Amino acid sequence: MIKHLALRSEITIFLVLIALMTVFGAINPDFIKPANLAVIARSMSLLGFVTVGMALCMIGGLVDISVGSTAGLGGAVFAMGVVNWDLPLPMAFALPFVATIGFGLINCTLILKGKMNPFIVTIATMFVARGLISFTTNGLTVYPMPEGFAAIANAKPLGLSWLFIAFIVVVILGELSLHTLWGLKLRAVGSNREIARYTEVETDQVSYTTFVIVGAAAGIAGVLGVMRMNGAQPLLGQGWEFQALAACAIGGVSIYGYEGSIIGAFLGLATMQVLSNGLVAVGMSPYLQMVAIGVALSFAMFIDARRKVKFDLVEGATI
């Protein structure tokens, strides 16, 4: 049991995270001060919602590269509904989720029914969503939001952003979902879709549910992002899809499906944020942030590929 736990990717990435924080803290004690740690926590909140959705999608053997753009579209629709379209607030809050979940359903339908590659499909819808953002907003920032929206989004109960607290709640719910019957089916689909179908797992239903969750997560990130910034910027969510993918991979979520957890994705995202903040704290060029994250991602993908090869060898020997 101890050996099994020691080999878990979550334990490994947690130890790496602690080591990074220790090194950065030793070089610059300001790094581990509560105020800076609160900044790190706040900075990972919005991306965190998207990361949870991405992790579930990857565990199910699929991927959604459009998730950042759909989050931006959800934010743009929300802002336009409040500022320009004068919609009642309940409708303004609901409309972004119609858009983001709608994109999730479209993605899933094209992948499952159209037999199309998930990467290609979601890259295509990423461009569609990004274009719709520019069309909806005319490429301009939509502001100001009603008084109090920014105050709500930037509130700091107990010294922490409530957005981060909400993110932690979503992480816990996401992790718990993996231990339900649905979560077991999700892993079965991610392991081998055809075998899962033969064992009477509702594979399409599981995948559709996953993409609905991904869309809902993108909607939450988009709406809260607009509230936090007091307006919708045309570039909201740009690059989130690749950062979320990197966070999942670094946290041990396999691009091949089945392997991984929401806790691991959370730790992967935390590691990325600590790297970004820590390099600046120790006086290194901020341009090295992406280099460090790229190296970490490459290493994580290498480990994932090696693990996949070993799994295939074991599976082949068993057969």
C-alpha positions in Angstrom: 0.0 0.0 0.0 2.8 2.4 0.9 4.7 1.7 -2.3 1.5 2.2 -4.3 0.9 5.6 -2.6 4.5 6.6 -3.2 4.1 6.0 -6.9 1.0 8.1 -7.2 1.5 11.2 -9.4 -0.4 13.3 -6.8 2.2 12.5 -4.2 5.1 13.3 -6.5 3.7 16.6 -7.7 2.8 17.6 -4.2 6.5 17.0 -3.1 7.7 19.0 -6.1 5.3 21.8 -5.2 6.6 21.9 -1.6 10.2 21.8 -2.8 9.6 24.7 -5.2 8.0 26.8 -2.4 10.9 26.0 -0.1 13.5 27.0 -2.6 11.7 30.2 -3.6 11.0 31.0 0.0 14.7 30.5 1.0 15.9 32.8 -1.8 13.2 35.5 -1.1 11.3 35.2 2.2 8.6 37.5 0.8 7.5 34.7 -1.4 6.0 32.6 1.4 4.4 35.6 3.2 0.6 35.2 3.5 -0.1 38.2 1.2 1.9 36.7 -1.7 0.4 33.2 -1.2 -3.0 34.9 -1.3 -2.1 36.4 -4.6 -1.1 33.0 -6.0 -4.3 31.5 -4.8 -6.4 34.3 -6.4 -4.5 34.2 -9.7 -5.3 30.5 -10.2 -9.1 30.7 -9.4 -10.6 31.5 -12.8 -8.3 29.2 -14.7 -9.0 26.6 -12.1 -12.6 26.2 -13.0 -11.6 25.5 -16.6 -8.9 23.1 -15.4 -11.4 21.0 -13.5 -13.5 20.6 -16.6 -10.5 19.8 -18.7 -9.3 17.1 -16.3 -12.7 15.3 -16.4 -12.6 15.5 -20.1 -9.1 14.0 -20.3 -9.9 11.3 -17.8 -12.8 10.4 -20.1 -10.4 10.0 -23.0 -11.2 13.2 -24.8 -10.0 16.8 -24.8 -11.6 20.3 -25.3 -9.2 22.9 -26.8 -12.1 25.4 -27.2 -12.7 25.7 -23.4 -10.8 29.0 -23.0 -12.6 30.7 -25.9 -16.0 29.4 -24.8 -15.3 30.9 -21.4 -14.5 34.2 -23.1 -17.7 33.9 -25.1 -19.7 33.3 -22.0 -18.2 36.3 -20.4 -18.9 38.5 -23.5 -22.5 37.3 -23.7 -23.0 38.0 -20.0 -21.6 41.5 -20.2 -23.5 42.4 -23.4 -26.7 41.1 -21.7 -26.2 43.3 -18.7 -24.7 46.4 -20.3 -26.1 46.6 -23.9 -29.1 44.3 -24.2 -30.7 45.3 -20.9 -31.7 41.8 -20.0 -33.1 40.9 -16.6 -30.3 39.7 -14.4 -31.6 36.1 -14.1 -31.6 35.9 -18.0 -28.3 37.6 -18.2 -26.7 35.1 -15.9 -28.4 32.1 -17.7 -27.5 33.1 -21.3 -23.7 32.6 -21.0 -24.3 29.0 -19.8 -26.6 28.4 -22.8 -23.7 29.4 -25.0 -20.9 27.5 -23.3 -22.9 24.3 -22.7 -24.2 24.6 -26.2 -20.6 24.6 -27.5 -19.9 21.6 -25.3 -22.8 19.7 -26.9 -21.8 20.7 -30.4 -18.2 19.5 -29.7 -19.4 16.2 -28.3 -21.8 15.6 -31.2 -19.1 16.3 -33.8 -16.7 14.0 -32.1 -19.0 11.1 -31.4 -21.5 11.2 -34.3 -19.2 12.8 -36.9 -16.3 10.4 -35.9 -13.9 13.4 -35.8 -10.7 13.9 -33.9 -11.3 15.8 -30.6 -8.3 18.0 -31.1 -9.3 19.1 -34.6 -13.0 19.6 -33.7 -12.3 21.7 -30.6 -9.6 23.7 -32.3 -12.1 24.6 -34.9 -14.8 25.5 -32.4 -12.1 27.5 -30.5 -11.8 29.8 -33.5 -15.5 29.9 -33.9 -16.0 31.0 -30.3 -13.2 33.5 -30.5 -14.7 35.0 -33.6 -18.1 35.2 -32.0 -16.5 37.1 -29.1 -15.2 39.8 -31.5 -18.5 39.9 -33.4 -20.6 40.2 -30.2 -18.4 42.9 -28.7 -17.2 44.6 -31.9 -13.7 43.9 -30.6 -14.2 46.4 -27.7 -14.3 46.0 -24.0 -17.8 45.9 -22.7 -18.2 47.9 -19.5 -19.1 49.1 -16.9 -20.9 46.4 -15.1 -23.5 47.2 -12.4 -22.1 48.7 -9.2 -21.2 46.1 -6.8 -20.3 43.3 -9.2 -16.6 43.8 -8.9 -16.8 44.2 -5.2 -18.6 40.8 -4.9 -16.0 39.1 -7.2 -13.0 40.6 -5.4 -14.3 40.0 -1.9 -11.7 38.4 0.4 -13.4 36.5 3.3 -10.8 35.2 5.8 -8.1 37.0 3.7 -8.7 34.8 0.7 -10.5 35.6 -2.5 -13.9 34.0 -2.4 -13.3 33.0 -6.0 -10.5 30.7 -4.7 -12.8 29.3 -2.0 -15.4 28.6 -4.7 -12.7 27.0 -6.8 -11.7 24.7 -3.9 -15.4 23.7 -3.5 -15.5 22.8 -7.3 -12.3 20.8 -6.9 -13.8 18.8 -4.0 -17.0 18.2 -5.9 -15.1 17.1 -9.0 -12.9 14.7 -7.1 -15.9 13.2 -5.3 -17.6 12.7 -8.7 -14.8 10.5 -9.8 -15.6 8.1 -6.9 -19.3 7.8 -7.9 -20.8 5.3 -10.4 -20.6 8.0 -13.0 -16.9 8.5 -12.3 -16.2 4.8 -12.6 -17.9 4.8 -16.0 -15.9 7.9 -17.0 -12.7 6.1 -16.3 -13.9 3.0 -18.1 -14.7 5.1 -21.2 -11.3 6.8 -20.9 -9.5 3.4 -20.7 -11.2 1.8 -23.7 -14.4 3.1 -25.2 -15.2 -0.1 -27.1 -14.7 -2.4 -24.2 -16.8 0.0 -22.0 -19.6 -0.2 -24.6 -19.5 -4.0 -24.6 -19.8 -4.0 -20.8 -23.0 -1.9 -21.2 -21.6 1.4 -20.1 -23.6 4.3 -21.7 -20.5 5.7 -23.3 -22.1 8.4 -25.3 -24.2 9.5 -22.3 -21.1 9.7 -20.2 -19.2 11.8 -22.8 -22.1 14.2 -23.3 -22.4 14.7 -19.5 -18.7 15.4 -19.4 -18.9 18.1 -22.1 -21.9 19.6 -20.3 -19.7 19.9 -17.2 -16.9 21.4 -19.2 -19.2 23.9 -20.7 -20.7 24.8 -17.3 -17.2 25.2 -15.9 -16.2 27.5 -18.8 -19.4 29.5 -18.2 -18.6 30.0 -14.5 -15.1 31.2 -15.3 -16.3 33.6 -18.0 -19.1 35.2 -15.8 -16.9 35.5 -12.7 -14.0 36.8 -14.9 -16.3 39.6 -16.1 -17.5 40.4 -12.6 -13.9 40.5 -11.3 -12.6 42.8 -14.0 -15.8 44.9 -14.1 -16.2 44.3 -17.9 -15.7 41.8 -20.7 -12.4 42.1 -22.5 -12.2 40.5 -26.0 -9.1 38.5 -25.0 -10.7 37.0 -21.9 -9.9 33.3 -21.7 -7.3 33.4 -24.5 -4.7 30.7 -23.8 -6.6 29.2 -20.9 -7.2 26.0 -22.8 -3.5 25.3 -23.1 -2.7 26.4 -19.6 -5.4 24.1 -18.3 -4.1 21.2 -20.5 -0.6 21.9 -19.1 -1.8 22.0 -15.5 -3.6 18.6 -16.0 -0.6 17.0 -17.6 1.8 18.3 -15.0 -0.7 17.0 -12.3 -0.7 13.5 -13.7 -3.9 13.5 -15.8 -3.1 11.3 -18.8 -3.8 12.7 -22.3 -4.6 9.0 -23.1 -7.5 8.8 -20.7 -8.3 6.9 -17.5 -5.4 8.1 -15.3 -5.5 11.2 -13.1 -7.6 13.0 -10.6 -9.0 16.5 -9.9 -6.6 16.8 -7.0 -3.7 16.1 -9.3 -5.0 18.8 -11.7 -5.3 21.2 -8.8 -1.7 20.5 -7.8 -0.5 20.8 -11.4 -2.1 24.2 -11.6 -0.7 25.3 -8.3 2.8 24.2 -9.4 2.4 26.4 -12.6 1.3 29.4 -10.5 4.1 28.9 -8.0 6.7 28.7 -10.8 5.3 31.9 -12.5 5.3 33.8 -9.2 8.4 32.3 -7.8 10.7 33.1 -10.8 9.7 36.8 -10.5 10.1 36.7 -6.8 13.7 35.5 -7.1 14.6 38.2 -9.7 14.5 36.1 -12.8 13.0 37.4 -16.1 9.2 37.0 -16.3 9.8 35.7 -19.9 11.3 32.6 -18.4 7.9 31.6 -16.9 6.7 30.1 -20.1 10.0 28.4 -20.6 9.8 26.7 -17.2 6.2 25.7 -17.7 7.1 24.3 -21.2 9.9 22.3 -19.7 7.7 21.0 -16.9 5.0 20.1 -19.4 7.4 18.3 -21.7 8.7 16.2 -18.8 5.2 15.4 -17.7 4.2 14.3 -21.2 7.4 12.1 -21.4 6.4 10.4 -18.1 2.8 10.0 -19.4 4.0 8.4 -22.6 6.4 6.0 -20.8 3.5 5.1 -18.4 1.3 4.4 -21.5 3.9 2.2 -23.0 4.3 0.1 -19.8 0.5 -0.2 -19.5 0.2 -1.4 -23.1 3.0 -3.9 -22.5 1.3 -5.3 -19.4 -2.1 -5.3 -21.1 -0.6 -7.2 -24.1 1.1 -9.7 -21.9 -2.2 -10.3 -20.0 -4.1 -10.9 -23.3 
